[in-house]
């Protein structure tokens, strides 16, 4: 009687399929966790800039200095350009409530959040688009297509 190689059995195939699925789900969860931490960090940086500008009267030029110092301290990290720091400040100003930030906006990629801030001015509409993007897994392009087509208004009207 010859031994059956594990790779020739249905049980083995099922095991491999199950392991692949677990690995892929863990990779997605890991990427989402990293994204959430990054978005929360950007919000915190924006909060710090906003607070100091308000309380200590720092002007907008301080952002250029912060960007330079952070890029020097973290040369291998992206995201510390003056433009992105301005986005961080705007993000903190747009979402002063950390609870709603954590529940919705921190679960979206940074690029989605920037587009939402730029393209949607009404807070309730912005929240609706963010929730839809999160639930349906919209890419940034799909999100912008829905915003440009007035999908929110269509859903509210009909």
C-alpha positions in Angstrom: 0.0 0.0 0.0 1.6 3.3 -1.1 1.3 6.3 1.1 -0.8 9.2 -0.2 1.2 12.5 -0.3 -0.6 15.2 1.6 -0.6 17.4 -1.4 -2.8 14.9 -3.2 -5.7 14.8 -0.8 -8.8 16.9 -0.6 -8.1 17.6 3.0 -4.8 19.1 2.2 -6.3 21.3 -0.6 -8.9 22.5 1.9 -6.2 23.3 4.5 -4.1 25.3 2.0 -7.2 27.2 0.8 -8.1 28.0 4.4 -4.6 29.1 5.3 -4.4 31.3 2.2 -7.7 32.9 3.2 -6.5 33.5 6.8 -3.3 35.1 5.6 -5.1 37.4 3.1 -7.6 38.5 5.8 -4.7 39.1 8.2 -2.9 41.2 5.6 -6.0 43.3 5.0 -6.6 43.8 8.7 -2.9 44.8 9.2 -3.1 47.3 6.3 -6.3 48.8 7.7 -4.8 49.1 11.2 -1.7 50.8 9.8 -3.8 53.2 7.8 -6.0 54.0 10.8 -2.9 54.8 12.9 -1.4 57.0 10.2 -4.7 58.9 9.7 -4.9 59.4 13.5 -1.3 60.6 13.6 -2.0 63.1 10.8 -5.0 64.4 12.7 -2.9 64.7 15.9 -0.2 66.6 14.0 -2.9 68.8 12.5 -4.4 69.4 16.0 -1.0 70.4 17.4 -0.4 72.9 14.5 -3.9 74.3 14.8 -3.7 74.7 18.6 -0.3 76.4 18.5 -1.3 78.7 15.7 -4.4 79.7 17.7 -2.9 79.9 21.2 0.6 81.2 20.3 -0.1 83.2 17.2 2.2 81.1 15.0 1.7 82.0 11.3 1.3 79.7 8.4 5.1 79.8 7.7 5.6 77.5 10.8 4.3 74.7 8.7 7.3 75.0 6.3 9.6 74.8 9.3 7.8 71.8 10.8 7.9 70.0 7.4 11.6 70.6 7.0 12.4 69.4 10.6 10.2 66.3 10.3 11.7 65.4 6.9 15.1 65.8 8.3 14.3 63.6 11.3 12.5 61.0 9.2 14.1 61.0 5.8 12.7 57.6 4.8 9.1 58.6 5.6 6.8 60.3 3.1 3.9 62.6 4.1 5.7 65.5 5.8 5.6 67.9 2.9 4.3 71.4 3.7 1.3 70.7 1.5 0.5 67.5 3.4 1.0 69.3 6.7 -1.5 72.0 5.5 -3.9 69.1 4.8 -3.3 67.7 8.3 -4.2 71.1 9.8 -7.3 71.3 7.7 -8.2 67.8 8.6 -8.0 68.6 12.3 -10.0 71.7 11.8 -12.6 69.9 9.7 -13.0 67.1 12.3 -12.7 68.5 15.8 -14.6 65.6 17.2 -12.2 62.7 17.7 -15.0 60.2 18.3 -16.5 60.6 14.8 -13.0 60.7 13.4 -12.2 57.3 14.9 -15.5 55.8 13.9 -15.5 56.8 10.3 -12.8 59.0 8.8 -9.8 57.2 10.3 -11.0 54.0 8.5 -10.5 55.6 5.1 -7.2 56.1 3.4 -5.6 59.5 3.7 -6.2 60.3 0.0 -9.9 59.7 0.4 -10.0 62.1 3.4 -8.2 64.8 1.4 -10.6 64.5 -1.5 -13.7 64.5 0.8 -12.4 67.7 2.5 -11.7 69.4 -0.9 -14.9 68.3 -2.7 -17.6 68.2 -0.1 -18.2 71.2 2.1 -21.4 70.1 3.9 -20.5 68.0 7.0 -23.5 65.7 6.8 -22.8 65.0 3.1 -19.1 64.4 3.8 -20.0 62.0 6.5 -22.4 60.1 4.3 -19.8 59.7 1.5 -17.2 58.6 4.0 -19.6 56.0 5.4 -20.5 54.7 1.9 -16.9 54.5 0.9 -16.1 52.6 4.0 -19.1 50.2 3.7 -18.7 49.6 0.0 -14.9 49.7 -0.2 -14.9 52.5 -2.8 -11.6 53.4 -4.4 -10.7 57.1 -4.5 -11.7 57.3 -8.1 -15.1 55.7 -7.4 -15.6 58.0 -4.5 -14.9 61.0 -6.7 -17.2 59.7 -9.4 -20.0 59.5 -6.9 -19.3 62.9 -5.6 -19.1 64.5 -9.1 -22.4 62.8 -10.1 -24.2 64.1 -7.0 -24.9 60.6 -5.7 -25.7 61.9 -2.2 -28.4 64.2 -3.6 -29.8 61.4 -5.7 -30.1 59.1 -2.7 -31.7 61.9 -0.6 -34.2 62.8 -3.2 -35.3 59.4 -4.2 
